[in-house]
Structure formats: structure tokens, C-alpha cells
């Protein structure tokens, strides 16, 4: 028997709803709540516990928590975009300095990167070809 469970905080406990049997139980923590969902189903249907498989859970969080998590996810997307732009600008700066005749070591010293990192940026700037 495959079941799902919806869990939400109710005071000190997690309230667990098993929709397949439309029954509720509770647990002190999420692990116990999952075990209780399986146990409730086995007891309710009078089947062995090892025949009950919890295949999915939904954890309902308070609205303010969801807002914080959604904001955090949005900020991660913004940061990833900013990192892509920063990397592109770093590659362009290194390429400009190289085009001006600076050595890889001088470029690194001038902008605070190792010569190895400068070489990586140059290689990625020109599509994978080596530039020394």
C-alpha cells in the first residue's frame, strides 16, 4: 500500500493527515510523524506494517516562513545572475589587458589574481583555445 502524508505543526507536535484513509495522527518530530503515518495506515487497514510505503510527504509551513523561503530562493537567483555578469566582466578585463600586451603574470599581479586563474579566464574568453 502506497501512501502520502501531509504534515503541519500543531503546538508541540506535527499533525499528520493520511489522505488515502482520511485519518490523522501525530508525531513529536518529522521522522516520528512519518512512522506514525505508516503505523496508522497499517492499523486502520489491518495489514502488516511492512506493506505500507510512505511515498511522499508534504510539509505545510506557516505563511511567514514560506515568504522568507521564497525570498531566499529569489535572492539566490539574483546572486547567480550577478555572478555570471561578474565572471563575464572579469574575463573581458583580462582579455583587454592581454590585448594591451601584458603577460599573464603581470595581469594577475595587477588585478589580484593568480597567473593560473588569469590563464583560465583567458582560455574561457576565447572559447577554449590556449593563449600564452
C-alpha positions in Angstrom: 0.0 0.0 0.0 1.5 3.3 -1.1 0.5 6.4 1.0 1.3 10.0 1.2 1.1 12.3 4.3 0.6 16.0 4.9 2.3 17.3 8.0 1.7 20.6 9.8 2.8 21.9 13.1 0.2 21.9 15.8 1.6 23.2 19.1 4.4 20.8 20.2 3.5 18.1 17.7 3.3 17.5 14.0 -0.2 16.8 12.9 -0.3 14.1 10.1 -3.1 13.5 7.7 -3.0 10.4 5.5 -5.5 11.2 2.7 -5.6 7.6 1.4 -7.5 6.6 4.6 -8.6 10.1 5.6 -7.3 9.8 9.1 -5.0 11.8 11.4 -2.2 11.0 13.7 0.7 13.0 15.2 4.4 12.8 16.0 6.9 14.7 18.1 9.3 15.2 15.1 9.1 14.7 11.3 10.7 11.2 11.5 8.3 10.0 14.1 5.4 11.6 12.2 6.3 9.6 9.1 6.5 6.4 11.2 3.1 7.2 12.7 1.6 7.7 9.3 2.7 4.2 8.3 1.6 2.7 11.6 -1.8 4.4 11.4 -2.4 3.1 7.9 -1.3 -0.5 8.8 -3.6 -0.5 11.9 -6.5 1.1 10.1 -6.4 -1.3 7.2 -5.3 -4.3 9.3 -2.3 -5.0 7.2 1.3 -5.7 8.2 3.4 -2.5 8.7 6.0 -3.7 6.1 3.2 -3.5 3.4 2.8 0.3 3.9 5.1 2.5 1.9 5.2 6.3 2.6 6.0 7.6 -1.0 5.5 11.3 -0.4 5.1 13.9 2.2 4.0 17.5 2.1 5.2 19.7 4.9 3.0 22.7 5.4 4.9 25.6 6.8 3.4 28.9 8.2 2.9 31.6 5.7 5.6 33.9 7.1 8.2 31.1 6.8 7.1 30.4 3.2 7.6 34.1 2.4 11.1 34.0 3.8 12.0 30.8 1.9 10.6 32.3 -1.3 12.6 35.5 -0.8 15.8 33.4 -0.1 15.2 31.5 -3.4 14.8 34.7 -5.3 18.0 36.2 -3.8 19.9 33.0 -4.8 18.6 33.5 -8.4 19.7 37.2 -8.3 23.1 36.2 -6.9 23.7 33.6 -9.6 22.9 36.1 -12.3 25.2 38.7 -10.7 28.0 36.0 -10.5 27.6 35.3 -14.2 27.9 39.0 -15.0 30.9 39.4 -12.7 32.6 36.5 -14.4 32.0 37.9 -17.8 33.4 41.3 -16.8 36.4 39.7 -15.3 37.1 37.7 -18.5 36.7 40.9 -20.5 39.1 42.9 -18.2 41.7 40.1 -18.5 41.3 39.9 -22.3 41.7 43.7 -22.6 44.9 43.6 -20.5 46.2 40.7 -22.6 45.4 42.6 -25.8 47.3 45.6 -24.4 50.4 43.3 -24.3 50.6 42.4 -20.6 51.9 39.0 -19.6 49.6 36.6 -17.7 51.7 37.1 -14.6 51.5 40.9 -14.8 47.8 40.7 -15.4 47.5 38.6 -12.3 49.6 40.9 -10.2 47.7 43.9 -11.4 44.2 42.7 -10.6 44.9 40.4 -7.7 44.5 37.0 -9.3 46.9 34.1 -9.6 48.5 33.7 -13.1 46.8 30.3 -13.2 43.4 32.0 -12.8 44.2 34.6 -15.4 45.1 31.8 -17.8 41.8 30.1 -17.1 39.9 33.3 -17.7 41.8 33.9 -21.0 41.1 30.3 -22.1 37.4 30.6 -21.4 37.2 34.1 -23.0 38.4 32.8 -26.4 36.3 29.6 -26.5 38.7 27.1 -25.1 41.9 27.8 -27.1 45.1 28.4 -25.1 46.5 31.9 -25.1 50.0 32.4 -23.7 
